[in-house]
Amino acid sequence: MSIFNASRLLGKTVLITGASAGIGAATAILFAKAGCNLILLARRADQLEKVAEAASAAHKSAAAQQGGQIAIVQLDVTDRAQVSALWSKVPQGLRNVDILVNNAGGAHGIDRVGDIQDKDIDTMFATNVLGLISLTQLLIKDFKARNAGHVINIGSIAGREPYVGGSVYCATKAAVHAFTSSLLREVVDTPIRVTEIQPGMVETEFSIIRYRGDKSAADKVYDGLQPLTAEDIAEEIAWAAARPPHVNIAEVFVLPANQASAMQISRGGSK
Ligand SMILES: NC(=O)c1ccc[n+]([C@@H]2O[C@H](COP(=O)([O-])OP(=O)(O)OC[C@H]3O[C@@H](n4cnc5c(N)ncnc54)[C@H](OP(=O)(O)O)[C@@H]3O)[C@@H](O)[C@H]2O)c1
């Protein structure tokens, strides 16, 4: 037995939202290495194509053994009509999803309450909360009908600990936590598993988007600190999914070694 035991993932079908970049893309490639079929969702079709190519190469690795199928679907999780029509865009053979990774999301701006733009409030709630709920609603019916399945939601340290300039983003991730915790309780009498991954600082496009494309402001977030990588979070997601069926990892709170809370960060590194 290996410590990770990725062999339990072989042949599983994984649907990942926000698979065009960052944590979602890294998760797609790691599940491909484990021999999973993939349904990859995001708005940027060109980026999804690149991730699908990398996942296809990963399918050819020794661990994947039998390869796997990949479907990409250009989809905006905030558009309920697009979410409802999802299955019409997924090949029949991939419609029995085993693992849903609700990852699409992000932060827009660092404005304080009173100065936050309506469009930022709407985008964060529509994506991080309503989009995640829409996908979960769609998949959970199927999971209940098959008495199987695993919902893995990407929360955040921001959902545990509010901070200045993060009011709306923190509120969305607190909502993700509440929704995920309710679902966990609702399916307690089934084999369906529910996991929330709560990362601290991960260096992806996240901060570039938060700072509206200002790369130098985004880089300052990680000054003097070794942040987590998208691959670090992908490992946590795949690890939770690869536990034996009777084991449910309810929450994973994962930080860089030099981050202790949202604002307590040792920028000089370790002693
Ligand atoms: N990075 C961090 O420090 C950090 C920490 C804690 C939690 N998180 C959470 O981790 C998740 C992934 O973030 P990341 O760090 O990987 O950021 P990222 O690199 O910016 O990736 C975000 C992904 O979400 C997708 N997305 C955004 N809006 C979407 C929409 N309306 N419909 C479909 N897809 C959408 C993007 O794809 P398209 O633009 O192609 O649609 C992209 O693939 C988010 O939920 C974020 O809140 C991140």
PDBQT file of the ligand as one rigid body, heavy atoms in Angstrom, charges set to zero:
ROOT
HETATM    1  N1  LIG A 301      -5.064  31.604  -4.608  1.00  0.00    +0.000 N 
HETATM    2  C1  LIG A 301      -5.354  31.695  -3.318  1.00  0.00    +0.000 C 
HETATM    3  O1  LIG A 301      -4.601  32.284  -2.507  1.00  0.00    +0.000 OA
HETATM    4  C2  LIG A 301      -6.617  31.052  -2.800  1.00  0.00    +0.000 A 
HETATM    5  C3  LIG A 301      -6.743  30.874  -1.410  1.00  0.00    +0.000 A 
HETATM    6  C4  LIG A 301      -7.900  30.299  -0.913  1.00  0.00    +0.000 A 
HETATM    7  C5  LIG A 301      -8.901  29.899  -1.765  1.00  0.00    +0.000 A 
HETATM    8  N2  LIG A 301      -8.757  30.097  -3.119  1.00  0.00    +0.000 N 
HETATM    9  C6  LIG A 301      -9.865  29.675  -3.984  1.00  0.00    +0.000 C 
HETATM   10  O2  LIG A 301      -9.398  28.706  -4.891  1.00  0.00    +0.000 OA
HETATM   11  C7  LIG A 301     -10.230  28.704  -6.060  1.00  0.00    +0.000 C 
HETATM   12  C8  LIG A 301      -9.348  28.714  -7.302  1.00  0.00    +0.000 C 
HETATM   13  O3  LIG A 301      -8.599  29.905  -7.308  1.00  0.00    +0.000 OA
HETATM   14  P1  LIG A 301      -7.151  30.026  -7.948  1.00  0.00    +0.000 P 
HETATM   15  O4  LIG A 301      -6.240  30.495  -6.863  1.00  0.00    +0.000 OA
HETATM   16  O5  LIG A 301      -6.788  28.817  -8.708  1.00  0.00    +0.000 OA
HETATM   17  O6  LIG A 301      -7.410  31.277  -8.912  1.00  0.00    +0.000 OA
HETATM   18  P2  LIG A 301      -7.253  31.463 -10.512  1.00  0.00    +0.000 P 
HETATM   19  O7  LIG A 301      -5.912  31.020 -10.949  1.00  0.00    +0.000 OA
HETATM   20  O8  LIG A 301      -7.667  32.871 -10.750  1.00  0.00    +0.000 OA
HETATM   21  O9  LIG A 301      -8.353  30.465 -11.109  1.00  0.00    +0.000 OA
HETATM   22  C9  LIG A 301      -9.729  30.745 -11.010  1.00  0.00    +0.000 C 
HETATM   23  C10 LIG A 301     -10.474  29.806 -11.927  1.00  0.00    +0.000 C 
HETATM   24  O10 LIG A 301     -11.898  30.068 -11.782  1.00  0.00    +0.000 OA
HETATM   25  C11 LIG A 301     -12.463  30.175 -13.072  1.00  0.00    +0.000 C 
HETATM   26  N3  LIG A 301     -13.635  31.033 -13.049  1.00  0.00    +0.000 N 
HETATM   27  C12 LIG A 301     -13.756  32.282 -12.564  1.00  0.00    +0.000 A 
HETATM   28  N4  LIG A 301     -15.000  32.761 -12.774  1.00  0.00    +0.000 NA
HETATM   29  C13 LIG A 301     -15.677  31.775 -13.413  1.00  0.00    +0.000 A 
HETATM   30  C14 LIG A 301     -16.996  31.650 -13.912  1.00  0.00    +0.000 A 
HETATM   31  N5  LIG A 301     -17.892  32.651 -13.787  1.00  0.00    +0.000 N 
HETATM   32  N6  LIG A 301     -17.366  30.502 -14.525  1.00  0.00    +0.000 NA
HETATM   33  C15 LIG A 301     -16.480  29.490 -14.657  1.00  0.00    +0.000 A 
HETATM   34  N7  LIG A 301     -15.222  29.533 -14.208  1.00  0.00    +0.000 NA
HETATM   35  C16 LIG A 301     -14.828  30.671 -13.596  1.00  0.00    +0.000 A 
HETATM   36  C17 LIG A 301     -11.343  30.743 -13.941  1.00  0.00    +0.000 C 
HETATM   37  O11 LIG A 301     -11.546  30.366 -15.301  1.00  0.00    +0.000 OA
HETATM   38  P3  LIG A 301     -12.063  31.321 -16.479  1.00  0.00    +0.000 P 
HETATM   39  O12 LIG A 301     -11.557  32.695 -16.200  1.00  0.00    +0.000 OA
HETATM   40  O13 LIG A 301     -11.486  30.687 -17.697  1.00  0.00    +0.000 OA
HETATM   41  O14 LIG A 301     -13.559  31.195 -16.424  1.00  0.00    +0.000 OA
HETATM   42  C18 LIG A 301     -10.132  29.991 -13.393  1.00  0.00    +0.000 C 
HETATM   43  O15 LIG A 301     -10.017  28.736 -14.007  1.00  0.00    +0.000 OA
HETATM   44  C19 LIG A 301     -11.152  29.913  -5.919  1.00  0.00    +0.000 C 
HETATM   45  O16 LIG A 301     -12.411  29.484  -5.447  1.00  0.00    +0.000 OA
HETATM   46  C20 LIG A 301     -10.455  30.766  -4.861  1.00  0.00    +0.000 C 
HETATM   47  O17 LIG A 301     -11.355  31.581  -4.165  1.00  0.00    +0.000 OA
HETATM   48  C21 LIG A 301      -7.639  30.638  -3.653  1.00  0.00    +0.000 A 
ENDROOT
TORSDOF 0
